[in-house]
Amino acid sequence: MSYLTRQEAADRLAVSLRTLDGLISRGDLPAYRIGTKLIRIKEEELESFMKARQVAPDPPKKKTGQLTRVCRYVPGMKVV
């Protein structure tokens, strides 16, 4: 079991220390205080945090080949 510093965790998430501190203070990311100043994050908990927030890609859109909107000619309408 390995622990990461705040800077190492922020680098892995590609966020600032301020953003990481917000995640910790809101309780979104578990962290452990060692002594009065040191804060460490378990590597496994950081990985599960990232996996839980993984965004699935949108499914590909089907091309029907048909127009979805019908255009009508109205007498007196100017065609561009």
BAKEGU-480435 format. One record per residue (C-alpha): residue number from 1; residue in three letters; chain; x, z, y. Coordinates in nm, 3 decimals, m for minus. Example, Ala and Ser with C-alpha at 12.3 -4.5 7.8 and 13.67 -1.06 7.14 Angstrom:
<nodes>
(1; 'ALA'; 'A'; (1.230; 0.780; m0.450)) (2; 'SER'; 'A'; (1.367; 0.714; m0.106)) 
</nodes>
This chain:
<nodes>
(1; 'MET'; 'A'; (0.000; 0.000; 0.000)) (2; 'SER'; 'A'; (0.156; m0.106; 0.326)) (3; 'TYR'; 'A'; (0.063; m0.019; 0.680)) (4; 'LEU'; 'A'; (0.092; m0.238; 0.989)) (5; 'THR'; 'A'; (0.161; m0.141; 1.345)) (6; 'ARG'; 'A'; (m0.090; m0.233; 1.613)) (7; 'GLN'; 'A'; (0.134; m0.518; 1.728)) (8; 'GLU'; 'A'; (0.173; m0.658; 1.376)) (9; 'ALA'; 'A'; (m0.203; m0.644; 1.319)) (10; 'ALA'; 'A'; (m0.269; m0.808; 1.657)) (11; 'ASP'; 'A'; (m0.022; m1.084; 1.574)) (12; 'ARG'; 'A'; (m0.189; m1.153; 1.239)) (13; 'LEU'; 'A'; (m0.530; m1.173; 1.405)) (14; 'ALA'; 'A'; (m0.383; m1.374; 1.697)) (15; 'VAL'; 'A'; (m0.541; m1.139; 1.951)) (16; 'SER'; 'A'; (m0.408; m0.914; 2.223)) (17; 'LEU'; 'A'; (m0.343; m0.542; 2.177)) (18; 'ARG'; 'A'; (m0.637; m0.473; 2.407)) (19; 'THR'; 'A'; (m0.871; m0.672; 2.181)) (20; 'LEU'; 'A'; (m0.733; m0.495; 1.873)) (21; 'ASP'; 'A'; (m0.785; m0.156; 2.038)) (22; 'GLY'; 'A'; (m1.145; m0.255; 2.110)) (23; 'LEU'; 'A'; (m1.202; m0.345; 1.744)) (24; 'ILE'; 'A'; (m1.060; m0.009; 1.642)) (25; 'SER'; 'A'; (m1.253; 0.196; 1.900)) (26; 'ARG'; 'A'; (m1.584; 0.027; 1.804)) (27; 'GLY'; 'A'; (m1.516; 0.107; 1.439)) (28; 'ASP'; 'A'; (m1.500; m0.259; 1.333)) (29; 'LEU'; 'A'; (m1.144; m0.220; 1.207)) (30; 'PRO'; 'A'; (m1.037; 0.104; 1.036)) (31; 'ALA'; 'A'; (m0.715; 0.256; 1.166)) (32; 'TYR'; 'A'; (m0.521; 0.573; 1.100)) (33; 'ARG'; 'A'; (m0.357; 0.801; 1.354)) (34; 'ILE'; 'A'; (m0.024; 0.945; 1.249)) (35; 'GLY'; 'A'; (0.078; 1.229; 1.474)) (36; 'THR'; 'A'; (m0.038; 1.211; 1.832)) (37; 'LYS'; 'A'; (0.059; 0.855; 1.923)) (38; 'LEU'; 'A'; (0.119; 0.636; 1.619)) (39; 'ILE'; 'A'; (m0.166; 0.421; 1.490)) (40; 'ARG'; 'A'; (m0.141; 0.222; 1.167)) (41; 'ILE'; 'A'; (m0.373; m0.026; 0.996)) (42; 'LYS'; 'A'; (m0.379; m0.078; 0.620)) (43; 'GLU'; 'A'; (m0.284; m0.434; 0.533)) (44; 'GLU'; 'A'; (m0.562; m0.457; 0.272)) (45; 'GLU'; 'A'; (m0.825; m0.345; 0.524)) (46; 'LEU'; 'A'; (m0.703; m0.602; 0.776)) (47; 'GLU'; 'A'; (m0.733; m0.876; 0.511)) (48; 'SER'; 'A'; (m1.086; m0.767; 0.415)) (49; 'PHE'; 'A'; (m1.179; m0.753; 0.786)) (50; 'MET'; 'A'; (m1.066; m1.114; 0.826)) (51; 'LYS'; 'A'; (m1.244; m1.232; 0.509)) (52; 'ALA'; 'A'; (m1.570; m1.063; 0.612)) (53; 'ARG'; 'A'; (m1.567; m1.262; 0.937)) (54; 'GLN'; 'A'; (m1.471; m1.596; 0.793)) (55; 'VAL'; 'A'; (m1.683; m1.877; 0.933)) (56; 'ALA'; 'A'; (m1.820; m2.129; 0.687)) (57; 'PRO'; 'A'; (m1.800; m2.493; 0.797)) (58; 'ASP'; 'A'; (m2.121; m2.670; 0.887)) (59; 'PRO'; 'A'; (m2.259; m2.886; 0.606)) (60; 'PRO'; 'A'; (m2.209; m3.259; 0.663)) (61; 'LYS'; 'A'; (m2.502; m3.432; 0.828)) (62; 'LYS'; 'A'; (m2.676; m3.699; 0.629)) (63; 'LYS'; 'A'; (m2.689; m4.042; 0.784)) (64; 'THR'; 'A'; (m3.025; m4.196; 0.710)) (65; 'GLY'; 'A'; (m2.956; m4.531; 0.868)) (66; 'GLN'; 'A'; (m3.301; m4.524; 1.028)) (67; 'LEU'; 'A'; (m3.391; m4.466; 1.388)) (68; 'THR'; 'A'; (m3.551; m4.132; 1.441)) (69; 'ARG'; 'A'; (m3.717; m4.235; 1.765)) (70; 'VAL'; 'A'; (m3.933; m4.544; 1.805)) (71; 'CYS'; 'A'; (m3.882; m4.745; 2.122)) (72; 'ARG'; 'A'; (m4.184; m4.934; 2.247)) (73; 'TYR'; 'A'; (m4.208; m5.212; 2.497)) (74; 'VAL'; 'A'; (m4.455; m5.137; 2.770)) (75; 'PRO'; 'A'; (m4.575; m5.432; 2.979)) (76; 'GLY'; 'A'; (m4.428; m5.413; 3.327)) (77; 'MET'; 'A'; (m4.137; m5.195; 3.210)) (78; 'LYS'; 'A'; (m3.796; m5.308; 3.319)) (79; 'VAL'; 'A'; (m3.565; m5.367; 3.022)) (80; 'VAL'; 'A'; (m3.205; m5.271; 3.089)) 
</nodes>
